Amino acid sequence: MTMDSAPARHTGQGGTGPAGGAGVTAVRRSATAIHPPRGPRAGQARAAVRPHRRHGSTTGVFPLVTADALAAVLTVASPAGPALPAPAAAPIAVLLAALHAQAGLYRPRLAPSALLELPAVAGRSAVLWCTVATVVAAVDPDRALGWSVLLTAVCLQAVLACAGRGFVNQLRRRTRIRRPASVLVVGPGAAAGAVAAALHGRPEYGLRPVGLADTGAAEGDTGPLPVLATHEDVRRAVIQNSVRHAVFSRPPEADERTASLVRLFHDHGCRLWLADPAGTAKITGMRVADPADQLWGYAVQPLLPRPARPLERWAKRGLDALLALLALVAAAPVMAACALAVRVWDGPGVIFRQERVGLYGRSFTLLKFRTLRADEHESATRWTVAGDRAMSPVGSFLRKSSLDELPQLWNVVRGDMSLVGPRPERPFFVAKFSTVHPGYEARHRMPVGITGLAQINGLRGDTSIEDRARFDNHYIDTWSLWQDLWILARTAASFFRFRLGGS
């Protein structure tokens, strides 16, 4: 368990200011006009609510999953196949989809190619049919699959899956050309202009640039594309043009102004991409993470919130719910004793409720055991109540032992929080820290948690917010289920005053 207090150390300034423009001579003004502002400029930022956008059937995951499942069914039903019972096709199709998801074969791409994916598809087909052959041999040795049948099944399924994926990709290209989606290009003028020109000149990518969010220094000439200088300009452009994509010409964490736009796009359900117009990977010799996708020769990859893949999200949520329920059952006697002590010592009102900010900036009600007396209030704008004279010995003990955090297990069961993730903060401090500490807003890409990487490294209590944000973002960028289990183990060791060797 972790303490809820955080530091009051602020270093550096953030936020977004006016930005210059970029010359984009290859883009016509008529194709990129942004509607004029409607109504006065908002005096303060709107609440961050991520709407659920519906992407067309040709752009989502469903068509690819259908093609893969159909390939598995046809392989089972083929006379040259393994001659398995028809009901066996369903679990085989599900296992194939899981293997493809694990390999990232359902990730969004600007220039998908079924032939480039063939080695990965063939490899997963081999794993799948070797698993099927092992199960069949164990259950019914008389129907064990021979090597020739196994090889035929692997090759047939790989070819069918590749053909189905090629058909889906072709439908997507035609749909993109007929109905291009609006896109904003984010980055310094020259680089953003090059990406916008490439998108405008190649309609097969299905992205129509409608503006530049220039995060570099002012460069005088704005070019034919409108230049969006402030957060409110970007927000208005996203809403009025139904923007569904944002292409960054450099990593969002390159500077605080670029990073601060990530949350805005996430709030509006936009899909994010990172292009490399400067050819950094070619100049330095470093390989990009996903070199198979490209935008007219520029290396491009999706910027996905962690956990990125649907199976990972479901696995994390399932693990959270299971462990939280087990912990609630195991800790029930302790929680009952804590509740009784608070009631007897401090009066009625055992549970304290406070608004906190969670995933994508959504607010939720966090539950804790009350640690101040009934006639006192823990303020939404007060940094810490540690050492408050109104805190009873029971409240002090609950805070020092972190037992006051136990009701948050119910927040985890409800889905407000995760067991592991960045610690949630009150809206007042979220707004304050987001303007001061670069990368603080990016913490909300991941569900907030009871414990986290920052906490097991001693960043609790009155410690640096900037350090916490850095640890939290590193955790999100490198997330895995194993890392979650490792953090939980370290947290448990710390709670019981037992140190595990090593790290």
One Martini backbone bead per residue (centre of mass of N, CA, C, O) as a GRO file, in nm:
protein
  503
    1MET     BB    1   0.102   0.032   0.012
    2THR     BB    2   0.021   0.383  -0.012
    3MET     BB    3   0.069   0.699  -0.003
    4ASP     BB    4  -0.102   1.021  -0.088
    5SER     BB    5   0.119   1.197  -0.083
    6ALA     BB    6   0.289   1.490  -0.221
    7PRO     BB    7   0.480   1.717  -0.369
    8ALA     BB    8   0.600   2.075  -0.357
    9ARG     BB    9   0.791   2.045  -0.603
   10HIS     BB   10   0.889   2.296  -0.844
   11THR     BB   11   1.007   2.256  -1.185
   12GLY     BB   12   0.946   2.454  -1.407
   13GLN     BB   13   0.781   2.518  -1.721
   14GLY     BB   14   0.473   2.503  -1.897
   15GLY     BB   15   0.283   2.460  -2.158
   16THR     BB   16   0.124   2.666  -2.403
   17GLY     BB   17   0.212   2.860  -2.674
   18PRO     BB   18   0.293   3.030  -2.917
   19ALA     BB   19   0.314   2.954  -3.264
   20GLY     BB   20   0.439   2.894  -3.546
   21GLY     BB   21   0.487   2.834  -3.879
   22ALA     BB   22   0.447   2.662  -4.203
   23GLY     BB   23   0.566   2.571  -4.508
   24VAL     BB   24   0.310   2.449  -4.755
   25THR     BB   25   0.317   2.432  -5.094
   26ALA     BB   26   0.161   2.143  -5.155
   27VAL     BB   27  -0.097   2.283  -5.023
   28ARG     BB   28  -0.423   2.351  -5.039
   29ARG     BB   29  -0.648   2.564  -4.897
   30SER     BB   30  -0.928   2.433  -4.981
   31ALA     BB   31  -0.855   2.148  -4.825
   32THR     BB   32  -0.795   2.305  -4.511
   33ALA     BB   33  -1.026   2.440  -4.390
   34ILE     BB   34  -1.122   2.614  -4.101
   35HIS     BB   35  -1.353   2.684  -3.906
   36PRO     BB   36  -1.483   2.924  -3.747
   37PRO     BB   37  -1.535   3.045  -3.462
   38ARG     BB   38  -1.768   2.958  -3.191
   39GLY     BB   39  -1.770   3.176  -2.994
   40PRO     BB   40  -1.622   3.217  -2.717
   41ARG     BB   41  -1.361   3.176  -2.533
   42ALA     BB   42  -1.265   2.976  -2.307
   43GLY     BB   43  -1.170   3.030  -1.976
   44GLN     BB   44  -1.159   2.710  -1.937
   45ALA     BB   45  -1.102   2.403  -1.912
   46ARG     BB   46  -1.229   2.118  -1.991
   47ALA     BB   47  -1.339   1.832  -1.921
   48ALA     BB   48  -1.202   1.515  -1.933
   49VAL     BB   49  -1.357   1.341  -2.208
   50ARG     BB   50  -1.374   1.031  -2.360
   51PRO     BB   51  -1.503   0.953  -2.639
   52HIS     BB   52  -1.694   0.719  -2.823
   53ARG     BB   53  -1.575   0.607  -3.115
   54ARG     BB   54  -1.678   0.508  -3.441
   55HIS     BB   55  -1.539   0.291  -3.643
   56GLY     BB   56  -1.517   0.156  -3.918
   57SER     BB   57  -1.514  -0.167  -4.038
   58THR     BB   58  -1.245  -0.108  -4.221
   59THR     BB   59  -1.063   0.009  -3.952
   60GLY     BB   60  -1.080  -0.218  -3.770
   61VAL     BB   61  -1.040  -0.537  -3.624
   62PHE     BB   62  -1.271  -0.725  -3.724
   63PRO     BB   63  -1.187  -0.800  -4.019
   64LEU     BB   64  -0.924  -0.950  -3.939
   65VAL     BB   65  -1.048  -1.155  -3.748
   66THR     BB   66  -1.235  -1.278  -3.959
   67ALA     BB   67  -1.015  -1.373  -4.157
   68ASP     BB   68  -0.871  -1.560  -3.956
   69ALA     BB   69  -1.114  -1.738  -3.879
   70LEU     BB   70  -1.176  -1.835  -4.167
   71ALA     BB   71  -0.904  -1.976  -4.211
   72ALA     BB   72  -0.941  -2.184  -3.983
   73VAL     BB   73  -1.206  -2.314  -4.084
   74LEU     BB   74  -1.105  -2.399  -4.369
   75THR     BB   75  -0.879  -2.582  -4.267
   76VAL     BB   76  -1.058  -2.784  -4.113
   77ALA     BB   77  -1.257  -2.838  -4.375
   78SER     BB   78  -1.042  -2.945  -4.539
   79PRO     BB   79  -0.945  -3.231  -4.704
   80ALA     BB   80  -0.624  -3.157  -4.657
   81GLY     BB   81  -0.653  -3.155  -4.372
   82PRO     BB   82  -0.698  -3.277  -4.032
   83ALA     BB   83  -0.989  -3.388  -3.979
   84LEU     BB   84  -1.171  -3.232  -3.786
   85PRO     BB   85  -1.404  -3.139  -3.598
   86ALA     BB   86  -1.606  -2.870  -3.629
   87PRO     BB   87  -1.596  -2.761  -3.325
   88ALA     BB   88  -1.276  -2.705  -3.337
   89ALA     BB   89  -1.272  -2.425  -3.486
   90ALA     BB   90  -1.327  -2.222  -3.257
   91PRO     BB   91  -1.073  -2.251  -3.070
   92ILE     BB   92  -0.871  -2.207  -3.301
   93ALA     BB   93  -0.958  -1.919  -3.374
   94VAL     BB   94  -0.905  -1.794  -3.095
   95LEU     BB   95  -0.603  -1.867  -3.077
   96LEU     BB   96  -0.517  -1.715  -3.328
   97ALA     BB   97  -0.604  -1.432  -3.235
   98ALA     BB   98  -0.416  -1.428  -2.989
   99LEU     BB   99  -0.147  -1.456  -3.144
  100HIS     BB  100  -0.184  -1.203  -3.322
  101ALA     BB  101  -0.209  -1.001  -3.091
  102GLN     BB  102   0.070  -1.060  -2.963
  103ALA     BB  103   0.216  -0.970  -3.248
  104GLY     BB  104   0.056  -0.704  -3.363
  105LEU     BB  105  -0.162  -0.768  -3.615
  106TYR     BB  106  -0.390  -0.533  -3.502
  107ARG     BB  107  -0.250  -0.294  -3.565
  108PRO     BB  108  -0.231   0.004  -3.678
  109ARG     BB  109  -0.206   0.111  -4.032
  110LEU     BB  110  -0.116   0.290  -4.322
  111ALA     BB  111   0.067   0.039  -4.478
  112PRO     BB  112  -0.051  -0.241  -4.536
  113SER     BB  113   0.092  -0.590  -4.561
  114ALA     BB  114   0.049  -0.922  -4.612
  115LEU     BB  115   0.336  -1.009  -4.708
  116LEU     BB  116   0.493  -0.887  -4.463
  117GLU     BB  117   0.317  -1.078  -4.258
  118LEU     BB  118   0.373  -1.378  -4.333
  119PRO     BB  119   0.588  -1.474  -4.126
  120ALA     BB  120   0.409  -1.425  -3.876
  121VAL     BB  121   0.171  -1.600  -3.965
  122ALA     BB  122   0.329  -1.867  -4.003
  123GLY     BB  123   0.439  -1.888  -3.714
  124ARG     BB  124   0.156  -1.898  -3.573
  125SER     BB  125   0.056  -2.148  -3.724
  126ALA     BB  126   0.267  -2.342  -3.613
  127VAL     BB  127   0.197  -2.310  -3.316
  128LEU     BB  128  -0.097  -2.390  -3.334
  129TRP     BB  129  -0.065  -2.684  -3.471
  130CYS     BB  130   0.119  -2.798  -3.254
  131THR     BB  131  -0.087  -2.771  -3.029
  132VAL     BB  132  -0.311  -2.939  -3.157
  133ALA     BB  133  -0.145  -3.200  -3.190
  134THR     BB  134  -0.092  -3.241  -2.889
  135VAL     BB  135  -0.387  -3.262  -2.796
  136VAL     BB  136  -0.477  -3.494  -2.980
  137ALA     BB  137  -0.265  -3.704  -2.880
  138ALA     BB  138  -0.371  -3.696  -2.581
  139VAL     BB  139  -0.680  -3.764  -2.634
  140ASP     BB  140  -0.635  -3.911  -2.945
  141PRO     BB  141  -0.406  -4.121  -3.072
  142ASP     BB  142  -0.556  -4.223  -3.339
  143ARG     BB  143  -0.566  -3.892  -3.443
  144ALA     BB  144  -0.294  -3.824  -3.505
  145LEU     BB  145  -0.079  -3.598  -3.649
  146GLY     BB  146   0.103  -3.578  -3.911
  147TRP     BB  147   0.350  -3.417  -4.073
  148SER     BB  148   0.199  -3.364  -4.340
  149VAL     BB  149  -0.060  -3.251  -4.215
  150LEU     BB  150   0.072  -3.025  -4.052
  151LEU     BB  151   0.203  -2.874  -4.292
  152THR     BB  152  -0.059  -2.826  -4.449
  153ALA     BB  153  -0.204  -2.658  -4.233
  154VAL     BB  154  -0.001  -2.430  -4.210
  155CYS     BB  155   0.004  -2.338  -4.509
  156LEU     BB  156  -0.300  -2.299  -4.556
  157GLN     BB  157  -0.351  -2.088  -4.334
  158ALA     BB  158  -0.144  -1.876  -4.424
  159VAL     BB  159  -0.265  -1.825  -4.704
  160LEU     BB  160  -0.555  -1.753  -4.618
  161ALA     BB  161  -0.481  -1.519  -4.426
  162CYS     BB  162  -0.331  -1.349  -4.635
  163ALA     BB  163  -0.568  -1.318  -4.832
  164GLY     BB  164  -0.770  -1.188  -4.635
  165ARG     BB  165  -0.591  -0.943  -4.561
  166GLY     BB  166  -0.565  -0.831  -4.848
  167PHE     BB  167  -0.867  -0.776  -4.886
  168VAL     BB  168  -0.901  -0.580  -4.649
  169ASN     BB  169  -0.686  -0.372  -4.740
  170GLN     BB  170  -0.827  -0.297  -5.008
  171LEU     BB  171  -1.087  -0.188  -4.882
  172ARG     BB  172  -0.950   0.033  -4.716
  173ARG     BB  173  -0.830   0.200  -4.945
  174ARG     BB  174  -1.097   0.272  -5.083
  175THR     BB  175  -1.226   0.409  -4.838
  176ARG     BB  176  -1.010   0.628  -4.791
  177ILE     BB  177  -1.045   0.773  -5.064
  178ARG     BB  178  -1.351   0.839  -5.031
  179ARG     BB  179  -1.308   0.872  -4.687
  180PRO     BB  180  -1.140   1.090  -4.549
  181ALA     BB  181  -0.959   1.184  -4.271
  182SER     BB  182  -0.901   1.401  -4.035
  183VAL     BB  183  -0.587   1.591  -3.975
  184LEU     BB  184  -0.326   1.663  -3.749
  185VAL     BB  185  -0.016   1.836  -3.743
  186VAL     BB  186   0.267   1.783  -3.521
  187GLY     BB  187   0.515   2.042  -3.503
  188PRO     BB  188   0.753   2.168  -3.653
  189GLY     BB  189   0.724   2.331  -3.938
  190ALA     BB  190   0.893   2.166  -4.150
  191ALA     BB  191   0.811   1.878  -4.066
  192ALA     BB  192   0.502   1.916  -4.073
  193GLY     BB  193   0.490   2.005  -4.370
  194ALA     BB  194   0.597   1.741  -4.496
  195VAL     BB  195   0.370   1.559  -4.392
  196ALA     BB  196   0.129   1.715  -4.513
  197ALA     BB  197   0.216   1.687  -4.809
  198ALA     BB  198   0.211   1.378  -4.819
  199LEU     BB  199  -0.089   1.342  -4.745
  200HIS     BB  200  -0.210   1.515  -4.978
  201GLY     BB  201  -0.059   1.348  -5.221
  202ARG     BB  202  -0.171   1.067  -5.060
  203PRO     BB  203  -0.486   0.929  -5.050
  204GLU     BB  204  -0.436   0.623  -4.955
  205TYR     BB  205  -0.414   0.704  -4.641
  206GLY     BB  206  -0.681   0.875  -4.550
  207LEU     BB  207  -0.546   1.176  -4.490
  208ARG     BB  208  -0.665   1.509  -4.412
  209PRO     BB  209  -0.526   1.801  -4.382
  210VAL     BB  210  -0.630   2.091  -4.147
  211GLY     BB  211  -0.355   2.138  -3.974
  212LEU     BB  212  -0.114   2.313  -3.759
  213ALA     BB  213   0.078   2.223  -3.467
  214ASP     BB  214   0.307   2.444  -3.370
  215THR     BB  215   0.602   2.375  -3.148
  216GLY     BB  216   0.780   2.588  -3.245
  217ALA     BB  217   0.922   2.841  -3.367
  218ALA     BB  218   0.875   3.114  -3.520
  219GLU     BB  219   0.859   3.158  -3.907
  220GLY     BB  220   0.622   3.348  -4.022
  221ASP     BB  221   0.530   3.161  -4.249
  222THR     BB  222   0.220   2.976  -4.268
  223GLY     BB  223   0.087   2.913  -4.510
  224PRO     BB  224  -0.200   2.739  -4.618
  225LEU     BB  225  -0.205   2.628  -4.341
  226PRO     BB  226  -0.335   2.632  -4.052
  227VAL     BB  227  -0.230   2.775  -3.742
  228LEU     BB  228  -0.201   2.636  -3.414
  229ALA     BB  229  -0.122   2.802  -3.106
  230THR     BB  230  -0.341   2.671  -2.918
  231HIS     BB  231  -0.537   2.467  -2.739
  232GLU     BB  232  -0.808   2.592  -2.832
  233ASP     BB  233  -0.753   2.571  -3.133
  234VAL     BB  234  -0.726   2.264  -3.139
  235ARG     BB  235  -0.997   2.189  -3.017
  236ARG     BB  236  -1.171   2.333  -3.231
  237ALA     BB  237  -1.064   2.175  -3.474
  238VAL     BB  238  -1.146   1.893  -3.379
  239ILE     BB  239  -1.453   1.947  -3.361
  240GLN     BB  240  -1.521   2.098  -3.643
  241ASN     BB  241  -1.351   1.851  -3.817
  242SER     BB  242  -1.351   1.567  -3.705
  243VAL     BB  243  -1.095   1.469  -3.570
  244ARG     BB  244  -0.910   1.133  -3.577
  245HIS     BB  245  -0.611   1.245  -3.624
  246ALA     BB  246  -0.252   1.245  -3.522
  247VAL     BB  247   0.063   1.379  -3.639
  248PHE     BB  248   0.387   1.331  -3.535
  249SER     BB  249   0.723   1.461  -3.603
  250ARG     BB  250   0.775   1.395  -3.295
  251PRO     BB  251   0.813   1.313  -2.997
  252PRO     BB  252   0.607   1.412  -2.743
  253GLU     BB  253   0.856   1.423  -2.523
  254ALA     BB  254   1.042   1.653  -2.638
  255ASP     BB  255   0.816   1.851  -2.520
  256GLU     BB  256   0.572   1.999  -2.331
  257ARG     BB  257   0.388   2.099  -2.563
  258THR     BB  258   0.358   1.830  -2.708
  259ALA     BB  259   0.269   1.653  -2.466
  260SER     BB  260   0.003   1.819  -2.395
  261LEU     BB  261  -0.157   1.711  -2.660
  262VAL     BB  262  -0.221   1.417  -2.598
  263ARG     BB  263  -0.465   1.449  -2.409
  264LEU     BB  264  -0.647   1.601  -2.600
  265PHE     BB  265  -0.671   1.373  -2.811
  266HIS     BB  266  -0.773   1.157  -2.617
  267ASP     BB  267  -1.035   1.305  -2.529
  268HIS     BB  268  -1.129   1.280  -2.859
  269GLY     BB  269  -1.042   0.995  -2.986
  270CYS     BB  270  -0.764   0.997  -3.111
  271ARG     BB  271  -0.527   0.895  -3.339
  272LEU     BB  272  -0.181   0.821  -3.304
  273TRP     BB  273   0.122   0.942  -3.468
  274LEU     BB  274   0.468   0.863  -3.577
  275ALA     BB  275   0.693   1.044  -3.754
  276ASP     BB  276   1.011   1.066  -3.979
  277PRO     BB  277   1.109   1.325  -4.168
  278ALA     BB  278   1.429   1.347  -4.086
  279GLY     BB  279   1.566   1.063  -4.070
  280THR     BB  280   1.696   0.971  -3.796
  281ALA     BB  281   1.742   0.665  -3.831
  282LYS     BB  282   1.933   0.698  -4.080
  283ILE     BB  283   2.150   0.883  -3.952
  284THR     BB  284   2.207   0.707  -3.676
  285GLY     BB  285   2.116   0.384  -3.712
  286MET     BB  286   1.851   0.362  -3.582
  287ARG     BB  287   1.581   0.173  -3.490
  288VAL     BB  288   1.265   0.139  -3.526
  289ALA     BB  289   0.998  -0.022  -3.379
  290ASP     BB  290   0.813   0.000  -3.673
  291PRO     BB  291   0.930  -0.048  -3.994
  292ALA     BB  292   0.682  -0.154  -4.176
  293ASP     BB  293   0.579   0.131  -4.161
  294GLN     BB  294   0.462   0.400  -4.389
  295LEU     BB  295   0.505   0.756  -4.517
  296TRP     BB  296   0.636   0.812  -4.796
  297GLY     BB  297   0.919   0.693  -4.646
  298TYR     BB  298   0.824   0.739  -4.365
  299ALA     BB  299   0.853   0.655  -4.058
  300VAL     BB  300   0.580   0.474  -3.891
  301GLN     BB  301   0.384   0.487  -3.578
  302PRO     BB  302   0.190   0.406  -3.330
  303LEU     BB  303   0.036   0.573  -3.053
  304LEU     BB  304  -0.006   0.382  -2.767
  305PRO     BB  305  -0.170   0.304  -2.505
  306ARG     BB  306  -0.104   0.179  -2.196
  307PRO     BB  307  -0.216  -0.090  -2.277
  308ALA     BB  308  -0.231  -0.160  -2.618
  309ARG     BB  309  -0.362  -0.433  -2.612
  310PRO     BB  310  -0.652  -0.588  -2.558
  311LEU     BB  311  -0.543  -0.837  -2.401
  312GLU     BB  312  -0.388  -0.668  -2.193
  313ARG     BB  313  -0.626  -0.514  -2.074
  314TRP     BB  314  -0.786  -0.763  -1.986
  315ALA     BB  315  -0.567  -0.888  -1.810
  316LYS     BB  316  -0.537  -0.654  -1.612
  317ARG     BB  317  -0.832  -0.641  -1.522
  318GLY     BB  318  -0.856  -0.937  -1.425
  319LEU     BB  319  -0.628  -0.924  -1.218
  320ASP     BB  320  -0.742  -0.699  -1.046
  321ALA     BB  321  -1.015  -0.826  -0.969
  322LEU     BB  322  -0.909  -1.086  -0.841
  323LEU     BB  323  -0.706  -0.968  -0.629
  324ALA     BB  324  -0.905  -0.772  -0.491
  325LEU     BB  325  -1.106  -0.982  -0.391
  326LEU     BB  326  -0.905  -1.148  -0.227
  327ALA     BB  327  -0.811  -0.910  -0.048
  328LEU     BB  328  -1.085  -0.843   0.076
  329VAL     BB  329  -1.122  -1.113   0.217
  330ALA     BB  330  -0.849  -1.118   0.376
  331ALA     BB  331  -0.899  -0.805   0.496
  332ALA     BB  332  -1.168  -0.796   0.657
  333PRO     BB  333  -1.075  -0.800   0.958
  334VAL     BB  334  -0.897  -0.547   0.939
  335MET     BB  335  -1.118  -0.352   0.838
  336ALA     BB  336  -1.306  -0.389   1.080
  337ALA     BB  337  -1.104  -0.283   1.290
  338CYS     BB  338  -1.064  -0.003   1.166
  339ALA     BB  339  -1.359   0.088   1.171
  340LEU     BB  340  -1.397   0.061   1.476
  341ALA     BB  341  -1.173   0.256   1.563
  342VAL     BB  342  -1.284   0.508   1.422
  343ARG     BB  343  -1.565   0.510   1.557
  344VAL     BB  344  -1.470   0.522   1.857
  345TRP     BB  345  -1.252   0.761   1.838
  346ASP     BB  346  -1.391   0.969   1.591
  347GLY     BB  347  -1.660   0.870   1.502
  348PRO     BB  348  -1.861   0.919   1.265
  349GLY     BB  349  -1.746   0.831   0.960
  350VAL     BB  350  -1.540   0.608   0.825
  351ILE     BB  351  -1.565   0.704   0.532
  352PHE     BB  352  -1.365   0.862   0.286
  353ARG     BB  353  -1.438   1.104   0.030
  354GLN     BB  354  -1.270   1.168  -0.294
  355GLU     BB  355  -1.172   1.348  -0.558
  356ARG     BB  356  -1.035   1.204  -0.857
  357VAL     BB  357  -0.795   1.137  -1.115
  358GLY     BB  358  -0.799   0.943  -1.403
  359LEU     BB  359  -0.854   0.810  -1.681
  360TYR     BB  360  -0.844   1.062  -1.910
  361GLY     BB  361  -0.949   1.266  -1.666
  362ARG     BB  362  -1.137   1.115  -1.495
  363SER     BB  363  -1.361   1.115  -1.243
  364PHE     BB  364  -1.354   0.996  -0.897
  365THR     BB  365  -1.427   0.806  -0.602
  366LEU     BB  366  -1.234   0.790  -0.326
  367LEU     BB  367  -1.144   0.546  -0.081
  368LYS     BB  368  -1.124   0.588   0.285
  369PHE     BB  369  -1.009   0.606   0.585
  370ARG     BB  370  -1.061   0.805   0.836
  371THR     BB  371  -0.811   1.045   0.998
  372LEU     BB  372  -1.011   1.253   1.094
  373ARG     BB  373  -1.218   1.419   1.251
  374ALA     BB  374  -1.555   1.477   1.207
  375ASP     BB  375  -1.507   1.814   1.220
  376GLU     BB  376  -1.324   1.760   0.976
  377HIS     BB  377  -1.150   1.858   0.662
  378GLU     BB  378  -1.022   1.738   0.366
  379SER     BB  379  -0.887   1.917   0.141
  380ALA     BB  380  -0.870   1.975  -0.213
  381THR     BB  381  -0.615   2.209  -0.155
  382ARG     BB  382  -0.454   2.033   0.040
  383TRP     BB  383  -0.167   1.869   0.048
  384THR     BB  384  -0.136   1.792   0.371
  385VAL     BB  385  -0.220   1.608   0.696
  386ALA     BB  386   0.036   1.569   0.817
  387GLY     BB  387   0.044   1.646   1.159
  388ASP     BB  388  -0.229   1.694   1.242
  389ARG     BB  389  -0.394   1.776   1.539
  390ALA     BB  390  -0.675   1.630   1.447
  391MET     BB  391  -0.518   1.370   1.465
  392SER     BB  392  -0.540   1.072   1.568
  393PRO     BB  393  -0.388   0.788   1.662
  394VAL     BB  394  -0.544   0.618   1.458
  395GLY     BB  395  -0.493   0.793   1.207
  396SER     BB  396  -0.185   0.783   1.221
  397PHE     BB  397  -0.159   0.477   1.193
  398LEU     BB  398  -0.305   0.443   0.922
  399ARG     BB  399  -0.108   0.618   0.759
  400LYS     BB  400   0.169   0.484   0.827
  401SER     BB  401   0.050   0.186   0.732
  402SER     BB  402  -0.176   0.222   0.491
  403LEU     BB  403  -0.470   0.122   0.590
  404ASP     BB  404  -0.646   0.358   0.462
  405GLU     BB  405  -0.632   0.213   0.158
  406LEU     BB  406  -0.815  -0.046   0.150
  407PRO     BB  407  -1.087   0.062   0.012
  408GLN     BB  408  -0.952   0.073  -0.281
  409LEU     BB  409  -1.028  -0.215  -0.365
  410TRP     BB  410  -1.311  -0.129  -0.459
  411ASN     BB  411  -1.215   0.053  -0.688
  412VAL     BB  412  -1.095  -0.184  -0.846
  413VAL     BB  413  -1.351  -0.353  -0.884
  414ARG     BB  414  -1.509  -0.112  -1.032
  415GLY     BB  415  -1.267   0.039  -1.227
  416ASP     BB  416  -1.123   0.307  -1.126
  417MET     BB  417  -0.880   0.114  -1.066
  418SER     BB  418  -0.561  -0.013  -1.000
  419LEU     BB  419  -0.310  -0.171  -0.848
  420VAL     BB  420  -0.127  -0.057  -1.086
  421GLY     BB  421  -0.009   0.284  -1.089
  422PRO     BB  422  -0.069   0.590  -1.091
  423ARG     BB  423  -0.132   0.819  -0.870
  424PRO     BB  424  -0.396   0.982  -0.761
  425GLU     BB  425  -0.535   1.310  -0.797
  426ARG     BB  426  -0.644   1.609  -0.749
  427PRO     BB  427  -0.769   1.845  -0.957
  428PHE     BB  428  -0.606   2.087  -0.857
  429PHE     BB  429  -0.318   1.944  -0.889
  430VAL     BB  430  -0.338   1.861  -1.181
  431ALA     BB  431  -0.358   2.146  -1.297
  432LYS     BB  432  -0.094   2.250  -1.170
  433PHE     BB  433   0.120   2.029  -1.266
  434SER     BB  434   0.059   2.045  -1.579
  435THR     BB  435   0.199   2.348  -1.592
  436VAL     BB  436   0.496   2.256  -1.463
  437HIS     BB  437   0.522   1.940  -1.544
  438PRO     BB  438   0.658   1.749  -1.758
  439GLY     BB  439   0.439   1.471  -1.822
  440TYR     BB  440   0.194   1.465  -1.624
  441GLU     BB  441  -0.049   1.412  -1.817
  442ALA     BB  442   0.060   1.129  -1.930
  443ARG     BB  443  -0.029   0.951  -1.681
  444HIS     BB  444  -0.342   0.921  -1.802
  445ARG     BB  445  -0.297   0.661  -1.993
  446MET     BB  446  -0.334   0.515  -1.715
  447PRO     BB  447  -0.448   0.354  -1.476
  448VAL     BB  448  -0.481   0.403  -1.167
  449GLY     BB  449  -0.317   0.335  -0.843
  450ILE     BB  450  -0.212   0.211  -0.538
  451THR     BB  451   0.051   0.140  -0.684
  452GLY     BB  452   0.408   0.191  -0.788
  453LEU     BB  453   0.713   0.269  -0.912
  454ALA     BB  454   0.754   0.521  -0.736
  455GLN     BB  455   0.688   0.394  -0.456
  456ILE     BB  456   0.916   0.161  -0.454
  457ASN     BB  457   1.131   0.424  -0.479
  458GLY     BB  458   1.027   0.637  -0.240
  459LEU     BB  459   0.784   0.817  -0.385
  460ARG     BB  460   0.666   0.949  -0.101
  461GLY     BB  461   0.518   1.207  -0.003
  462ASP     BB  462   0.756   1.472   0.016
  463THR     BB  463   0.816   1.461  -0.312
  464SER     BB  464   0.895   1.463  -0.633
  465ILE     BB  465   0.695   1.518  -0.906
  466GLU     BB  466   0.892   1.484  -1.140
  467ASP     BB  467   0.987   1.203  -1.058
  468ARG     BB  468   0.715   1.065  -1.064
  469ALA     BB  469   0.644   1.117  -1.361
  470ARG     BB  470   0.886   0.964  -1.474
  471PHE     BB  471   0.817   0.686  -1.354
  472ASP     BB  472   0.530   0.660  -1.466
  473ASN     BB  473   0.607   0.678  -1.772
  474HIS     BB  474   0.797   0.438  -1.768
  475TYR     BB  475   0.588   0.229  -1.689
  476ILE     BB  476   0.403   0.267  -1.935
  477ASP     BB  477   0.623   0.216  -2.163
  478THR     BB  478   0.701  -0.083  -1.997
  479TRP     BB  479   0.461  -0.253  -1.984
  480SER     BB  480   0.367  -0.543  -1.777
  481LEU     BB  481   0.256  -0.805  -1.600
  482TRP     BB  482   0.523  -0.865  -1.459
  483GLN     BB  483   0.567  -0.581  -1.348
  484ASP     BB  484   0.319  -0.580  -1.169
  485LEU     BB  485   0.402  -0.822  -0.991
  486TRP     BB  486   0.668  -0.696  -0.895
  487ILE     BB  487   0.542  -0.448  -0.755
  488LEU     BB  488   0.363  -0.607  -0.559
  489ALA     BB  489   0.595  -0.753  -0.418
  490ARG     BB  490   0.741  -0.496  -0.321
  491THR     BB  491   0.504  -0.385  -0.160
  492ALA     BB  492   0.470  -0.622   0.035
  493ALA     BB  493   0.758  -0.610   0.150
  494SER     BB  494   0.728  -0.321   0.262
  495PHE     BB  495   0.479  -0.365   0.444
  496PHE     BB  496   0.638  -0.614   0.607
  497ARG     BB  497   0.941  -0.540   0.638
  498PHE     BB  498   1.046  -0.687   0.360
  499ARG     BB  499   1.335  -0.763   0.175
  500LEU     BB  500   1.414  -0.805  -0.140
  501GLY     BB  501   1.640  -0.921  -0.335
  502GLY     BB  502   1.712  -0.697  -0.532
  503SER     BB  503   1.534  -0.593  -0.871
   0.00000   0.00000   0.00000
